């Protein structure tokens, strides 16, 4: 059964690891439901699911695909108080988060996640809150610089932030072309898709509060697990992966007291174990089949069997 499930998906290495980690789990949280691909595999492996997504379209599409048997749905960000309370009450054995944008969201031009010409600068994963255009038209130059530098890995972030402010004084940002033209004005005419992808991604992270939500939710999700349970996170952005890596590393330590403190006064034990050390990445074959998998990394943390 597991081999058949693995072969029906585009990321066989990652899905195989997810299913192997979830094997034997009775109650599973899919905290980023998307169109239901992972949820379908987990349901077919025999789990009862709590499926969460902030995108109403994702909930609708997944519900049509998966039905109502063995699964309940919640429309909310996984870090919202409502979702965290539901997860805690559900007492899961396994929690999965597949971060970032789904292929469907990316391919729907009206959602504004793409830098294809003429796309609206929306980028919201849910129905509420400011759009990408709203943030480009209102954020301070310092805030823009921080987003572009920290989440877009852009060494010329300050210049680009200044260019955005200058351009919005002449005309507000509205479409992908406006942001692309600002990027080209600073990075030069030879800038291309790789530059646009990382800088649009930085703006998307700002729009959706993704890193702050992830950082806040991780320890609460860990604490919701039953003894011996596991949390698995698939990330596509260095900032996301760094947060997960550092959290798992800290949880894996028996002592988190400051180095200069002579006597340990902290928990004095690890909260579980992360494995493998560097995470799991797709192989060359699956990257060739699905180029969007090239930046994916899966990290897994398991709590002790005895609390």
For each residue, the residues with C-beta under 8 A, 3 or more apart:
1: 4 5 44 45
2: 5 6 16 19 20 23 45
3: 6 7
4: 1 7 8
5: 1 2 8 9 15 19 41 44 45
6: 2 3 9 12 15 16 19
7: 3 4 12
8: 4 5 41
9: 5 6 12 15 37 41
10: 286 289 290 293
11: 14 15 282 286 290 293 296
12: 6 7 9 15 16 286
13: 16 17 280 281 282 283 286
14: 11 17 18 234 280 282 293 296 298
15: 5 6 9 11 12 18 19 38 41
16: 2 6 12 13 19 20
17: 13 14 20 21 232 280 298 300
18: 14 15 21 22 38 41 96 232 234 298
19: 2 5 6 15 16 22 23 41 42 45
20: 2 16 17 23
21: 17 18 94 230 232 300 302
22: 18 19 25 28 42 45 47 93 94 96 230 232
23: 2 19 20 45
24: 93
25: 22 28 47 92 93 94 229 230
26: 47 48 93
27: 47 48 50 90 91 92 93 94 226
28: 22 25 42 47 48 49 50 92 93 94 95 96
29: 49 50 51 52 87 90 92 94 95 96 221
30: 33 38 39 42 49 50 51 52 96
31: 52 78 83 87 95 96 97 221
32: 52 53 78 96 97 98 99
33: 30 36 39 51 52 53 58 59 62 73
34: 37 38 53 58 62 98 102 104
35: 58 61 62 65 102 103 104
36: 33 39 40 51 61 62 65 66
37: 9 34 40 41
38: 15 18 30 34 41 42 96 98
39: 30 33 36 42 43 49 51 62 66 71
40: 36 37 43 44 65 66
41: 5 8 9 15 18 19 37 38 44 45
42: 19 22 28 30 38 39 45 47 49 96
43: 39 40 46 47 49 66 70 71
44: 1 5 40 41
45: 1 2 5 19 22 23 41 42
46: 43
47: 22 25 26 27 28 42 43 70 94
48: 26 27 28 70 71
49: 28 29 30 39 42 43 70 71 72
50: 27 28 29 30 71 72 74 86 87 90 92
51: 29 30 33 36 39 59 62 66 71 72 73 74
52: 29 30 31 32 33 73 74 75 76 78 83 86 87
53: 32 33 34 58 59 62 75
54: 75 76 77 78 125 126
55: 58 59 75 102 105 125 126
56: 59 60 75 126 127
57: 60 61 104
58: 33 34 35 53 55 61 62 102 104 105
59: 33 51 53 55 56 62 63 73 75
60: 56 57 63 64
61: 35 36 57 58 64 65 104
62: 33 34 35 36 39 51 53 58 59 65 66 73
63: 59 60 66 67 68 73
64: 60 61
65: 35 36 40 61 62
66: 36 39 40 43 51 62 63 71
67: 63 71
68: 63 71 72
69:
70: 43 47 48 49
71: 39 43 48 49 50 51 66 67 68
72: 49 50 51 68
73: 33 51 52 59 62 63
74: 50 51 52 82 83 86
75: 52 53 54 55 56 59
76: 52 54 80 82 83
77: 54 80 83 125 126 209 213
78: 31 32 52 54 83 84 87 97 213 217 221
79: 83 84 213 214 216 217
80: 76 77 83 84
81: 84 85
82: 74 76 85 86
83: 31 52 74 76 77 78 79 80 86 87
84: 78 79 80 81 87 88 217 220 221 224
85: 81 82 88 89
86: 50 52 74 82 83 89 90
87: 29 31 50 52 78 83 84 90 92 95 220 221 224
88: 84 85 91 220 223 224
89: 85 86
90: 27 29 50 86 87 224
91: 27 88 224 226
92: 25 27 28 29 50 87 95 224 225 226 229
93: 22 24 25 26 27 28 225 226 228 229 230
94: 21 22 25 27 28 29 47 225 229 230 231 232
95: 28 29 31 87 92 221 224 225 229 230 231 232
96: 18 22 28 29 30 31 32 38 42 231 232 233 234
97: 31 32 78 214 221 231 232 233 234
98: 32 34 38 234
99: 32 210 214 233 234 235 236 237 240
100: 235 236 237 240
101: 105 106 113 125 204
102: 34 35 55 58 105 106
103: 35 106 107 292
104: 34 35 57 58 61 107 108
105: 55 58 101 102 108 111 113 125
106: 101 102 103 111 113 114 292
107: 103 104 114
108: 104 105 111 113
109: 112 114 116 118 119
110: 119 120 122
111: 105 106 108 122 123 124
112: 109 119 120 121 122 123 124 131 132 176
113: 101 105 106 108 122 123 200 204
114: 106 107 109 119 176 200
115: 119 176 179 180 193 196 197 200
116: 109 119 176
117: 175 176 177 180
118: 109 175 176 177
119: 109 110 112 114 115 116 175 176
120: 110 112 131 133 174 175 176
121: 112 131 132 133 136 173 174 175 176 178 179 203
122: 110 111 112 113 131 132 133
123: 111 112 113 131 132 200 203 204 207 208
124: 111 112 127 128 129 131 207 208
125: 54 55 77 101 105 208
126: 54 55 56 77 129 208
127: 56 124
128: 124
129: 124 126 207 208
130: 134 135 138 207
131: 112 120 121 122 123 124 134 135 207
132: 112 121 122 123 135 136 173 179 203 204 206 207
133: 120 121 122 136 137 172 173 174 178
134: 130 131 137 138
135: 130 131 132 138 139 203 206 207
136: 121 132 133 139 144 164 168 173 178 179 203
137: 133 134 168 172 173
138: 130 134 135
139: 135 136 143 144 147 206
140: 143 144
141: 144 145 158 161 162 164 165
142: 145 146 161
143: 139 140 146 147
144: 136 139 140 141 147 148 157 160 161 164 165
145: 141 142 148 149 157 158 160 161
146: 142 143 149 150 157
147: 139 143 144 150 151 152 202 203 205 206
148: 144 145 151 152 154 157 160 161 199 202
149: 145 146 152 153 154 155 157 158
150: 146 147 202 239
151: 147 148 201 202 205 206 211 237 239
152: 147 148 149 157 198 199 201 202 203
153: 149 198 238
154: 148 149 157 160 198 199 202
155: 149
156: 159 160 186 187
157: 144 145 146 148 149 152 154 160 161
158: 141 145 149 161 162
159: 156 162 163 186
160: 144 145 148 154 156 157 163 164 182 183 186 187 199
161: 141 142 144 145 148 157 158 164 165
162: 141 158 159 165 166
163: 159 160 166 167 182 185 186
164: 136 141 144 160 161 167 168 173 179 182
165: 141 144 161 162 168 169
166: 162 163 169 170
167: 163 164 170 171 173 178 181 182 185
168: 136 137 164 165 171 172 173
169: 165 166
170: 166 167
171: 167 168 178
172: 133 137 168
173: 121 132 133 136 137 164 167 168 178 179 182
174: 120 121 133 178
175: 117 118 119 120 121 178
176: 112 114 115 116 117 118 119 120 121 179 180 200
177: 117 118 180 181
178: 121 133 136 167 171 173 174 175 181 182
179: 115 121 132 136 164 173 176 182 183 199 200 203
180: 115 117 176 177 183 184 196
181: 167 177 178 184 185
182: 160 163 164 167 173 178 179 185 186
183: 160 179 180 186 187 191 195 196 199
184: 180 181 187 188 189 191
185: 163 167 181 182
186: 156 159 160 163 182 183
187: 156 160 183 184 190 191 195
188: 184 191
189: 184
190: 187
191: 183 184 187 188 195 196
192: 195 196
193: 115 196 197
194: 197 198
195: 183 187 191 192 198 199
196: 115 180 183 191 192 193 199 200
197: 115 193 194 200 201
198: 152 153 154 194 195 201 202
199: 148 152 154 160 179 183 195 196 202 203
200: 113 114 115 123 176 179 196 197 203 204
201: 151 152 197 198 204 205 237
202: 147 148 150 151 152 154 198 199 205 206
203: 121 123 132 135 136 147 152 179 199 200 206 207
204: 101 113 123 132 200 201 207 208 210
205: 147 151 201 202 208 209 210 211 237 239
206: 132 135 139 147 151 202 203 209
207: 123 124 129 130 131 132 135 203 204
208: 123 124 125 126 129 204 205 213
209: 77 205 206 212 213
210: 99 204 205 213 214 240
211: 151 205 214 215 239 240 243
212: 209 215 216
213: 77 78 79 208 209 210 216 217
214: 79 97 99 210 211 217 218 240 243 244
215: 211 212 218 243 247
216: 79 212 213 220
217: 78 79 84 213 214 220 221
218: 214 215 221 222 231 243 244 247
219: 222 223 247
220: 84 87 88 216 217 223 224
221: 29 31 78 84 87 95 97 217 218 224 225 231
222: 218 219 225 231 251 271 272 301 303
223: 88 219 220
224: 84 87 88 90 91 92 95 220 221
225: 92 93 94 95 221 222 229 230 231 303
226: 27 91 92 93 229 303
227: 303 304 305 306 307
228: 93 302 303 304 305
229: 25 92 93 94 95 225 226 302 303
230: 21 22 25 93 94 95 225 300 301 302 303
231: 94 95 96 97 218 221 222 225 300 301
232: 17 18 21 22 94 95 96 97 298 299 300 301
233: 96 97 99 240 244 298 299 300
234: 14 18 96 97 98 99 296 297 298
235: 99 100 240 241 244 296 297 299
236: 99 100 240 292 295 296 297
237: 99 100 151 201 205 240 241 295
238: 153 241 242
239: 150 151 205 211 242 243
240: 99 100 210 211 214 233 235 236 237 243 244
241: 235 237 238 244 245 279 297 299
242: 238 239 245 246
243: 211 214 215 218 239 240 246 247
244: 214 218 233 235 240 241 247 248 299
245: 241 242 248 249 279 299
246: 242 243 249 250
247: 215 218 219 243 244 250 251
248: 244 245 251 252 274 299 301
249: 245 246 252 253 274
250: 246 247 253 256
251: 222 247 248 270 271 272 274 301
252: 248 249 270 271 272 273 274 301
253: 249 250 256 270
254: 267 268 269 270
255: 264 266 267 268
256: 250 253 266 267
257: 261 264 265 266
258: 261
259:
260:
261: 257 258 264 265
262:
263:
264: 255 257 261 268
265: 257 261
266: 255 256 257
267: 254 255 256 271
268: 254 255 264
269: 254
270: 251 252 253 254 273
271: 222 251 252 267 303 304
272: 222 251 252 301 302 303 304
273: 252 270 301 302
274: 248 249 251 252 277 299 300 301 302
275: 300 302
276: 279 280
277: 274
278:
279: 241 245 276 297 298 299
280: 13 14 17 276 297 298 299 300
281: 13 296 297 298
282: 11 13 14 286 287 290 293 294 296
283: 13 286 287
284: 287 288
285: 288 289
286: 10 11 12 13 282 283 289 290 293
287: 282 283 284 290 291 293 294
288: 284 285 291
289: 10 285 286 293
290: 10 11 282 286 287 293
291: 287 288 294
292: 103 106 236 296
293: 10 11 14 282 286 287 289 290 296
294: 282 287 291
295: 236 237
296: 11 14 234 235 236 281 282 292 293
297: 234 235 236 241 279 280 281
298: 14 17 18 232 233 234 279 280 281
299: 232 233 235 241 244 245 248 274 279 280
300: 17 21 230 231 232 233 274 275 280
301: 222 230 231 232 248 251 252 272 273 274
302: 21 228 229 230 272 273 274 275
303: 222 225 226 227 228 229 230 271 272 307
304: 227 228 271 272 307
305: 227 228
306: 227
307: 227 303 304
